[in-house]
Amino acid sequence: MGRSFRRWLESLRMEEIGPGWSAWGISLRAGGLGGLAGGGAMALVAIGYGLLSGKGLWFPVNLIGATVVRGLQAAPPEALAAFHPAALVAGLALHLILSVLLGVLYALLLPTLPGSPRLWAVLVGPLLWLGATWVVLPIFNPIMAREVDWPSFALAHGVYGLTMGSIVARALRAPSPR
């Protein structure tokens, strides 16, 4: 792990936030940052899938963007491989919002869960994503429900959970005595 990345992770510890932060504020910050990092890691997996599968760089983000860019709902899979600026903006915005919201939800849930935060990150992070996806996806984005590659999708969610959970657990860790 690079030195600057380690410094960034260390800056997430509670005692670095400053006095006056409530548990709610700490959870919001931890979950937001964890969700951002997890969403970024998840996006890298999705991009890798798009390139390795031959479906293209734009395929994953176009599938997400089709939630808002409704014209893509009727598009053939080949059209989803092309660059669509509106789908890029919509897909990135939806992915960012959901990544942060689910990270915050995890950070708020974590103090109520027994055992290891990393174990829960592996379970809760992906379950939150997959649950939201299976319930919401067929209603709001039928083409994604049809075209998504479930094994790579599950891998991406696992990477999200591990990344987000590790950062949230580090940020919520009790201050160490100096």
C-alpha positions in Angstrom: 0.0 0.0 0.0 1.4 3.4 -0.9 2.5 5.8 1.8 0.0 8.6 0.8 -2.9 6.1 0.8 -1.9 4.9 4.3 -1.7 8.5 5.4 -5.2 9.1 4.0 -6.6 6.0 5.8 -5.0 7.2 9.0 -6.7 10.6 8.6 -10.0 8.9 8.8 -9.6 7.9 12.5 -12.0 9.6 14.8 -9.5 11.5 16.9 -8.4 13.3 13.7 -11.9 14.7 13.0 -11.8 17.2 15.8 -13.8 18.0 18.9 -17.5 18.4 18.8 -18.3 15.8 16.3 -21.4 13.7 17.2 -21.6 10.0 16.6 -24.1 10.7 13.9 -21.6 13.1 12.2 -18.8 10.6 12.5 -20.9 7.9 11.0 -22.0 10.2 8.1 -18.4 11.1 7.4 -17.1 7.5 7.7 -20.0 6.1 5.6 -19.7 8.8 3.0 -15.9 8.3 2.5 -16.2 4.6 2.7 -19.0 4.6 0.2 -17.0 6.8 -2.2 -14.0 4.6 -2.0 -16.1 1.4 -2.3 -18.0 2.9 -5.3 -14.7 3.7 -7.0 -13.3 0.2 -6.4 -16.6 -1.2 -7.7 -16.4 1.0 -10.8 -12.9 -0.4 -11.5 -14.3 -4.0 -11.4 -17.1 -3.0 -13.8 -14.7 -1.3 -16.2 -12.5 -4.4 -16.1 -15.5 -6.5 -16.9 -16.6 -4.3 -19.8 -13.1 -4.5 -21.3 -12.4 -8.2 -20.7 -15.9 -9.3 -21.8 -15.6 -7.4 -25.1 -18.7 -5.4 -24.3 -16.7 -2.2 -24.0 -15.7 0.5 -21.5 -19.1 2.2 -21.7 -21.4 -0.8 -21.3 -21.5 -0.8 -17.4 -22.1 2.9 -17.0 -24.7 2.9 -19.9 -26.6 0.1 -18.1 -26.8 2.3 -14.9 -27.5 5.4 -16.9 -30.4 3.7 -18.7 -32.3 4.2 -15.4 -32.6 7.9 -16.3 -31.9 7.9 -20.1 -35.0 6.0 -20.9 -34.3 5.7 -24.6 -31.6 3.2 -23.8 -34.2 0.8 -22.4 -35.1 -0.3 -25.9 -31.5 -0.3 -27.2 -29.8 -3.5 -28.3 -26.8 -4.6 -26.3 -24.5 -3.4 -29.1 -25.8 0.2 -28.7 -25.0 0.0 -25.0 -21.3 -0.4 -25.8 -21.2 3.0 -27.5 -20.5 6.3 -25.7 -23.6 8.1 -24.6 -22.8 11.4 -22.8 -26.2 11.6 -21.0 -25.9 8.0 -19.8 -22.4 8.7 -18.6 -23.5 11.6 -16.5 -26.6 9.9 -15.2 -24.8 6.6 -14.6 -22.0 8.2 -12.6 -24.4 10.3 -10.6 -26.6 7.4 -9.7 -23.6 5.2 -8.8 -22.1 8.0 -6.7 -25.3 8.7 -4.8 -26.1 5.0 -4.1 -22.5 4.3 -3.1 -22.5 7.1 -0.6 -26.0 6.4 0.8 -25.3 2.7 1.2 -21.9 3.5 2.9 -23.7 5.8 5.3 -26.4 3.2 6.0 -23.6 0.6 6.8 -21.8 3.1 9.0 -25.0 3.7 11.0 -25.7 0.0 11.2 -22.2 -1.1 12.2 -22.3 -0.1 15.9 -25.4 -2.2 16.4 -23.8 -5.4 14.9 -21.8 -7.9 17.0 -18.4 -9.2 16.0 -15.9 -8.1 13.4 -16.6 -5.1 11.3 -14.7 -6.6 8.4 -16.9 -9.7 8.5 -20.0 -7.5 8.4 -18.5 -5.5 5.5 -18.2 -8.7 3.5 -21.9 -9.6 4.3 -23.7 -6.3 4.8 -22.1 -4.1 2.0 -22.9 -6.6 -0.8 -26.2 -7.5 0.7 -27.3 -3.9 0.8 -26.3 -3.4 -2.8 -27.7 -6.7 -4.1 -30.9 -6.2 -2.1 -31.4 -2.8 -3.5 -30.6 -4.1 -7.0 -33.0 -7.1 -7.0 -35.8 -5.1 -5.5 -35.4 -1.8 -7.5 -33.7 -2.9 -10.7 -36.5 -4.7 -12.5 -38.9 -1.8 -11.8 -36.7 1.1 -12.7 -34.1 -0.4 -15.1 -35.4 -3.5 -16.9 -32.6 -3.5 -19.4 -30.0 -3.7 -16.7 -31.9 -6.5 -15.0 -31.7 -8.4 -18.4 -28.2 -7.5 -19.5 -26.1 -7.5 -16.3 -23.5 -10.2 -15.9 -24.4 -11.5 -12.4 -21.1 -13.1 -11.5 -19.1 -10.0 -12.3 -21.8 -7.9 -10.7 -21.6 -10.0 -7.5 -17.7 -9.6 -7.6 -18.1 -5.9 -7.9 -20.4 -5.8 -5.0 -18.0 -7.9 -2.9 -15.2 -5.5 -3.7 -17.5 -2.6 -2.8 -18.3 -4.2 0.6 -14.7 -5.0 1.4 -13.4 -1.5 0.5 -16.2 0.4 2.0 -16.3 -1.7 5.2 -12.6 -1.5 5.7 -12.6 2.3 5.5 -15.8 2.7 7.7 -14.4 0.3 10.3 -11.1 2.2 10.4 -12.9 5.6 10.7 -15.2 4.4 13.4 -12.5 2.7 15.4 -12.1 4.0 18.9 -9.2 6.4 19.4 -6.0 4.7 20.5 -4.2 6.1 23.6 -1.2 8.2 22.7 
